[in-house]
Amino acid sequence: MNDLAERRLKTVRDHMALECVCDWDAVIATFEHPRYEMYGPGTVFDGEEAVRGYFRASRTPFPDQANEIIAIAHDGDTVLVEFWLTGTHLGPLRLADRVVEPTGKTFRVRMAATFEFPSGGDRIICERPYFDQAAVIRALGLS
């Protein structure tokens, strides 16, 4: 594996670890341009302000949200990660039709994400998590 691939893998590992400890300034620093494109709902968070808003919104219901990497691979300008997403429902959860008050229940859902890099660069230009909110709702027993 070449040096650029190794640096990109390190960037993604660092990015995901920093998300677990809610070090948002350091997470933002892993981006060349902060951007999340959520597969599933199709929501896009483009730019630092929007991405920080996503962090606030996602950590309100699940302040201990974390990830555990299962597998990670590099190809071309992309790093692909399979991981467990975990958390505890400790704050209000906004759904399309209602708000669910904290249940204290935990979830563990298998997910994947791609991290895109600019040609020759080692800072992320877009994270694309394959997010299935219904899987989290089912895991919490709320469906």
C-alpha positions as CSV (number, residue, x, y, z in Angstrom):
1,M,0.0,0.0,0.0
2,N,1.4,3.4,-0.9
3,D,1.9,6.4,1.5
4,L,-1.2,8.3,0.3
5,A,-3.4,5.3,0.9
6,E,-1.9,4.9,4.4
7,R,-2.5,8.6,5.2
8,R,-6.1,8.4,4.0
9,L,-6.8,5.3,6.1
10,K,-5.3,7.1,9.1
11,T,-7.4,10.2,8.4
12,V,-10.6,8.1,8.4
13,R,-9.7,6.2,11.6
14,D,-8.9,9.4,13.3
15,H,-12.1,11.0,12.0
16,M,-14.2,8.2,13.3
17,A,-12.4,8.1,16.7
18,L,-12.8,11.8,17.1
19,E,-16.6,11.5,16.4
20,C,-16.8,9.1,19.4
21,V,-15.4,11.6,21.8
22,C,-17.3,14.5,20.3
23,D,-14.1,16.5,19.4
24,W,-15.9,18.4,16.7
25,D,-13.1,20.9,16.0
26,A,-10.7,18.0,15.4
27,V,-13.4,16.2,13.3
28,I,-13.8,19.3,11.1
29,A,-10.0,19.5,10.7
30,T,-10.1,16.0,9.0
31,F,-12.0,17.6,6.1
32,E,-10.8,19.7,3.2
33,H,-14.4,20.8,3.0
34,P,-16.9,19.5,5.5
35,R,-19.7,17.6,3.8
36,Y,-22.0,14.6,4.7
37,E,-24.4,13.1,2.2
38,M,-26.7,10.7,4.0
39,Y,-27.7,7.7,1.9
40,G,-31.2,6.6,2.8
41,P,-32.9,9.9,3.7
42,G,-30.8,11.8,1.1
43,T,-30.0,14.7,3.4
44,V,-26.9,16.7,2.6
45,F,-25.0,18.7,5.2
46,D,-22.6,21.0,3.2
47,G,-20.1,23.3,4.9
48,E,-18.9,23.6,8.4
49,E,-22.0,25.2,9.9
50,A,-24.3,22.6,8.4
51,V,-22.0,19.7,9.5
52,R,-21.8,21.1,13.1
53,G,-25.6,21.3,13.1
54,Y,-25.7,17.6,12.1
55,F,-23.4,16.8,15.0
56,R,-25.7,18.6,17.4
57,A,-28.9,17.1,16.0
58,S,-27.5,13.5,16.0
59,R,-26.0,13.7,19.5
60,T,-29.1,15.2,21.2
61,P,-30.9,11.9,21.3
62,F,-27.7,9.8,21.4
63,P,-25.0,11.7,23.3
64,D,-22.8,8.6,23.6
65,Q,-23.1,7.7,19.9
66,A,-20.0,5.8,18.8
67,N,-18.7,3.5,16.1
68,E,-16.6,0.4,16.1
69,I,-14.8,-0.3,12.8
70,I,-15.4,-3.8,11.5
71,A,-13.5,-3.5,8.2
72,I,-11.7,-0.7,6.3
73,A,-10.4,-0.5,2.7
74,H,-8.8,2.0,0.4
75,D,-9.3,2.1,-3.4
76,G,-8.7,5.1,-5.7
77,D,-9.9,8.2,-4.0
78,T,-12.3,6.4,-1.6
79,V,-12.0,4.7,1.8
80,L,-14.9,2.3,2.5
81,V,-15.7,1.5,6.2
82,E,-18.0,-1.1,7.6
83,F,-18.8,-0.4,11.3
84,W,-21.2,-0.9,14.2
85,L,-23.0,2.3,15.2
86,T,-24.0,2.3,18.8
87,G,-25.7,4.6,21.2
88,T,-28.1,5.1,24.1
89,H,-31.4,7.0,23.7
90,L,-30.9,9.7,26.3
91,G,-32.5,12.7,24.7
92,P,-35.5,13.6,22.6
93,L,-35.5,11.8,19.2
94,R,-37.2,13.7,16.4
95,L,-38.9,11.5,13.9
96,A,-40.9,12.7,10.8
97,D,-44.2,12.5,12.7
98,R,-43.4,12.8,16.4
99,V,-40.8,13.3,19.1
100,V,-39.9,10.2,21.1
101,E,-38.8,11.1,24.7
102,P,-35.7,9.3,26.1
103,T,-36.1,5.6,26.7
104,G,-32.6,4.7,28.0
105,K,-32.5,1.9,25.5
106,T,-29.3,1.1,23.5
107,F,-28.8,0.3,19.9
108,R,-26.2,-1.4,17.8
109,V,-26.7,-1.3,14.1
110,R,-24.3,-2.5,11.3
111,M,-23.6,0.3,8.8
112,A,-21.2,1.4,6.1
113,A,-19.7,4.7,4.9
114,T,-17.6,5.9,2.1
115,F,-15.1,8.7,2.5
116,E,-14.1,10.6,-0.6
117,F,-10.8,12.4,-1.1
118,P,-9.6,14.8,-3.7
119,S,-7.1,13.4,-6.2
120,G,-3.7,13.3,-4.4
121,G,-5.1,14.7,-1.1
122,D,-5.4,13.2,2.4
123,R,-8.3,15.3,3.8
124,I,-11.9,14.2,3.4
125,I,-14.1,16.1,0.9
126,C,-17.3,14.0,1.6
127,E,-18.5,11.4,4.0
128,R,-21.4,9.3,2.8
129,P,-22.9,7.1,5.6
130,Y,-25.4,4.5,4.5
131,F,-27.8,5.4,7.2
132,D,-31.0,3.5,7.9
133,Q,-32.9,5.4,10.6
134,A,-35.6,2.6,10.6
135,A,-32.9,0.1,11.7
136,V,-32.1,2.3,14.7
137,I,-35.9,2.7,15.5
138,R,-36.3,-1.1,15.3
139,A,-33.2,-1.7,17.5
140,L,-34.7,0.6,20.1
141,G,-38.0,-1.2,19.9
142,L,-39.9,1.9,18.8
143,S,-41.5,0.6,15.6
